Each structure stands twice: as structure tokens, then as C-alpha cells.
Amino acid sequence: MKQSLVPLPSAALLGFFRGALDSALVERGAAQGLELLGRPEEFWAQLAPLELRRMAAGGNAGARAELAWRHVNGDREQKDPAAAAHWALQSAEADCPSGLAVLAWLLHHGWGLPRDDVEAQRLFTRAAESEVILALYWLGRMHYFGIGVGVGATPDFARAEHWLRRAAGHGHAASRDLLARCHFFGRGVAQNREEALRLWHAAAADGIASASFCLGMCLYVGEGIAADPAAAVVHFRAAADQGVAGAMFLLGQSACFGIGIARNPDSALEWYGRAAERGSREAEFELGECHAYGIGAAGRDLGAALRWWRAAAQHGHVRAHLKIAHAYRWGDGIAEDKATALTWYRAAADLGDAAAWVWLGECHERGEGTAVDPVTARRAYRQAAACGDAHGMAEHGRCLLLGIGGEIEADRGEALLLAAMQGGWPQARGELVRYWYGRGRELLESATAATDPTLAVAVSCLRRAATRGHRRAAFMLAECLRHGTGVAADAAAAVDWYRRAAALPDAKLILGDLLYFGQGVARRPVEAFHWYQQAAVQHEDAYAMYSCGYCLLHGEGVERDAQRGVSWLRRAALQDEAGACFELGLAYQRGEGVRRSSRQAVKWLRSAAGLGHAEARALLLQLGGAG
């Protein structure tokens, strides 16, 4: 496992949030509260069971509706689908709005009667005209989720918002929760996070578990409100106590990474486990991660990690497919099987994971689990790039640059690699500059004459690499500009590029000489000494040591210091630097920085002469004639 365990980023959490709210998982396991039928007073709720039965038997339609609903909820009556259907039908036959609402509920849920969402929607609509809260809420809910509202069963958020707003106006907590989702996501109404938070606060105060979960999410990631992880944890606990799996999962995240509460890996494992029991694929995936990285008392167990990833994959978790594929590809916790890895990568790609296309491309390009197939590899990289994956852009760009799996398309390849860099894949820069440097160098070396037109192309390639930070390319471009190779000679521009390549020792030395001697540029001995000194100290170059010594001995670009100058000259002379030997001989002859010594002077002048230094030979002849 090459990466460390990290919490889900805010963007991923918001995606999880949206997915959880749009599935039944957020409510699974939560206690079902009794819903009001919409009566203006609590008359029916306070009525004793025996009296209610008598009224129902006597033909009171309202009593029949209440009795049916009590058989649904088990409120002072045994839960009994047949009895609920019996009394609801009798109440509805009398055109009682509450009876219509209960009958619609039974048809919608297929409870005591065959399920019929279209008829349920019709009956809810009739009951809603009389402001029956049960009808207002469930009609809004059916429109929100696109159930029984016509061919195709697509959501109608505008109608949903209308009915939910009417139900919320009666103080119905569950309606406030669903209405808040409309405002949060801008469904059927203009997006208004503040209004969503207000509604969720009210619903949470009335004990709606999903509202507590939503409040916690907003506080956790700072959506519509300042982030407050500690307050988020309080709401997550309230939702988790009512069985909301998403809240349990996020309590696991909080405990695992110390977000809003003290870090507690064992508590994290417990919360993840509880969420996984309730079907949370995110929790199953994180349990796999914890076992893979040895989080908590269980320690590192790749076998257990794979089991959890498989469970998450069975529930459609895309990244779990990738984890399993990686395990098979590299033999982590399981026997290496690259062909099986390829199968898992394909499954992840089919589920829409862009990164999976990159791994598929790698396998086909390298022949892992399949035959080497650069054409298929290029196609897979292209698919990842089309999904906006930065790594995929870089790999597809590389294929276009180098002609892997198809024709060379250098300009498109460069554009993709640049896009990959901007998308957060810094390795793309290296790929790009290596290509242009290699191409430029190849063209330079293949040129047969100074007039060869490929030299201009070489300079263009080197410039593209150098502009993006390739030091050797910057040095070679400077050389071309200095000598007029493939481009008009331009000493000033050459100096600028040598400066960009100054991490290289030869660039420092050339800069020093150009600036010291003023070759094509204004003479700058101070800067020249700076580059000589860097080359001497950092690279222990003999010529640089000689140049430092000369400048110090003669006060060129630096305050004169004969002793330091002689020290540098001696170090260079001991490495057979002819100029240093000559200058050291002169220093002994004149007594500059050292005690005057004819014997030492002759010794170093002979060394210089032996290394081919013409002035040293001439001076030795003069000294011989004088002596």
C-alpha cells in the first residue's frame, strides 16, 4: 500500500451526501413516527380504542379513517394490513378526505392491497385538496422521487415543492426535511442554502433523523454555514441513534481522523461496522482501508481488507473495484493475477471511474494480463482524458507526442500535457520537457552542416523544453544563441538562458567568462566572480578555483585579498590547472599573498610550462637568461 489513509475530501462528501439523500439508505433503520391525518384538532388522537371502534361500526367515516391508520401504525391497535384496508375502503367510499389519504397510502406501499402508485397519486391529490397532511406529504414525496406520476416516472420537483410547502405550513416535520432538500439542491425552487438549514433545524428539533444527518453534513463540510465539525458530530449522533447509516459512517470518519472529536481508531472501526451492517458501501470501503493500513486494534490484515472491498464492490462502490484490481495486479494480500486485475479495472471503468481507464491503458501498453497492445492502450488513455482525468490527459498526451498506438500529433500531445499540469498532475511537465529536449538534442546531433534547416527546428524544440524549466535544454539553447547555431547569434539572450541553467557547473563557468571578459555583453566582473565562486565551492572545478584566485589576487569584481587568492590558486594548481600554476609562480616571484621565493616561483612556472602555458615558458627563458 503506497498511499496513506486520508479522509474523504469535501467534494466527495457532497457527492456522498447527494447520493445518500436520494437513496433509501439515509432512512433505513430509522424509527417510523406516526403521521397526522390533517385534523384541525387532536380529537381523534385522544379517542379511546373502544369508542373509536363503536363510531367506526356506526358508519362515521372519520372514525373509520382513524381506525385504519391505527392498524397501519400499531397505535393502540394491532398492526393488521387487512383491517387497515377494510376500514380505509369504507371511509374512502364515503368520500372522506382522511380515508382517501389512508387508502392512497396503502396502495402506494402495497400494504393490505396490491400496489398501485398511479391510483395512490390520484387519491392523494383528492385528499390534498382538503389539506390532509398525510396526503400533502406523500403527494409531494411521490413527485420528488418520480413515483406513480406518469409514464417514465421522472421526478417533478416543482410540484413536489408545492405540496411539501403546504404540508410544512401545517408544521409537518418530515415535509420540512424534504422541502429543505429542494432548497439545498435547487430542485423545483431557487437554491437557498439558508432556507434549507432553517427547515432542517426545525425538522431535527421534531426528531427527524434525516434532518439531523443533513445538518451534520452541512456543518461538517461548511456548506451554507461555517464549518463546525464538533457541532456536526452532535447531529450525526442524533441521526445514528435513529439508525441512519450515513451518520454512522461519518462518525467513523470523525473518529478515524480526529475531525470534531478526539481521534479514536477503534471507535472508528465500530462506527464503520455499524454503518456497514446497514448497507453503507462507503463504510465497507473504509473498513477495507483501515485493515489495509493497520488502523485500530485489528492491525494490518490485507485479507480482511479485500473482503470488505469485495463487499463494497458488490454494492457498487467504484474505488473498491480499483483497490481489488491493484491487489491482484501487484499481489497485495492475494496471489498476483494480472488477468483478473484487468477484469476488475474494466468493471470500474464500466461504472464510470476515469482512473480505471488509465490503469487499463497501462496494462495494455505493458502487456500485463494481456498481450502488449499500444493501440488499445492509447484508446483507454483517450477515454480517461475525455473524462477530465489529469493522469489520463498526461498519458494520452505522451502517446500523441511519441506516436504510441497511432500517429504522432505533437501539438495535441503538448496541449494535453499542459492541461494535465493545470489539472494537478505535475509529472506531465517532466514528460513534456523530456520529449522536447530529446527531440532538440537529436536534431542537433543529426545536423550535417551549419546551414542544415533542422537546426532551427532543434532550437525551437530546445526553447520549448527550456521555457518549462529543463536546465540542460536551457544550457544548449544558450549555446546555440551564443554561437549562432540554428538561430541568429545573440549574446545577451544567451546570458539569460545560461542564468536559467546556472545549476549546471558548465553554465556557471561560461557565465563567469562572458561577464568577466564582456563577450557580447557589458563587462560585469562582480557577477562574474559570483558565478566563479559558486562553481568553485559547489563543484570544486579547477578552472573556477583559478578564476576565483585570480580575481581575489588582482581585485577584479571583489575586494583584493592576496592571501585568499593564493589559497584558491594553490588548490587549482594542485589539480594541474595551467593558469593557476602560472599565477601562483608570479605570486611567489613578487611576494603577493605569500613570502617571496624564487625557488617556488620557478617550480610553479615550470609546472605551468609543462602543461602548455606559453607565457610561463617565455618567462622561464627570461629568468634563465637573467640568471
Number of C-alpha atoms within 10 A of each C-alpha: 13 5 6 8 16 10 13 13 9 14 10 11 16 16 10 15 17 14 13 19 17 13 11 11 18 26 21 17 15 18 14 11 10 12 14 16 23 22 14 9 8 10 8 16 15 9 13 10 16 9 11 20 17 13 16 21 13 11 14 17 25 22 25 29 30 26 27 31 32 21 20 24 17 13 14 11 14 12 16 18 17 15 18 26 23 18 25 30 21 21 29 23 12 14 14 20 27 32 31 29 34 30 30 32 26 25 22 23 14 14 17 17 16 11 16 16 21 17 16 28 26 17 23 30 23 20 28 25 11 14 21 26 29 23 33 31 27 26 31 29 24 24 25 27 17 18 21 21 21 13 9 9 13 15 20 19 22 15 18 27 25 17 27 29 21 21 28 21 13 16 15 23 25 28 29 29 27 27 32 30 27 25 21 21 15 15 19 18 17 11 16 16 20 15 17 25 23 15 25 27 21 19 25 24 13 15 18 26 28 31 32 29 31 31 26 27 26 21 20 26 19 15 17 15 14 11 16 17 21 17 15 28 25 18 26 31 20 22 29 27 16 21 23 30 33 33 31 29 28 29 28 28 26 27 24 27 17 15 20 18 17 12 15 17 22 16 17 28 26 18 26 32 20 21 26 24 13 19 18 25 27 25 30 29 27 28 27 26 26 26 23 22 18 17 20 17 10 13 12 16 17 21 15 18 25 24 17 24 29 20 20 26 24 13 15 15 20 24 20 28 28 25 25 23 27 21 22 21 23 15 14 18 16 14 11 15 17 21 16 16 27 25 15 25 30 20 18 26 23 13 15 14 20 23 24 29 28 30 25 26 29 21 25 22 21 14 15 17 16 13 11 15 17 21 15 17 27 28 19 26 30 24 22 29 25 14 16 16 23 27 26 30 30 33 27 29 32 26 25 24 23 15 16 18 16 13 11 15 15 18 12 15 23 23 15 25 31 20 20 26 20 13 16 12 18 16 13 26 21 15 17 25 24 16 21 25 26 16 18 27 19 12 20 22 10 13 14 12 9 11 11 15 13 18 24 19 17 28 27 19 23 30 23 21 27 24 15 14 16 22 23 21 29 28 26 24 29 31 21 24 22 22 14 15 20 21 17 12 17 17 21 17 15 26 24 15 25 27 20 21 25 22 16 16 20 17 25 23 24 19 25 27 20 22 21 23 14 15 13 15 16 12 15 17 21 16 16 27 27 17 26 27 23 21 27 23 12 10 14 15 22 23 22 29 29 30 30 30 31 24 24 24 26 15 15 19 17 17 12 15 16 21 16 16 26 25 20 24 32 22 19 27 24 13 15 17 23 27 26 30 30 28 25 33 27 22 25 23 19 15 15 18 17 15 12 15 16 15 12 17 23 21 16 24 30 21 24 26 20 14 16 13 18 14 14 26 18 13 17 17 12 11 12 10 8 7 6
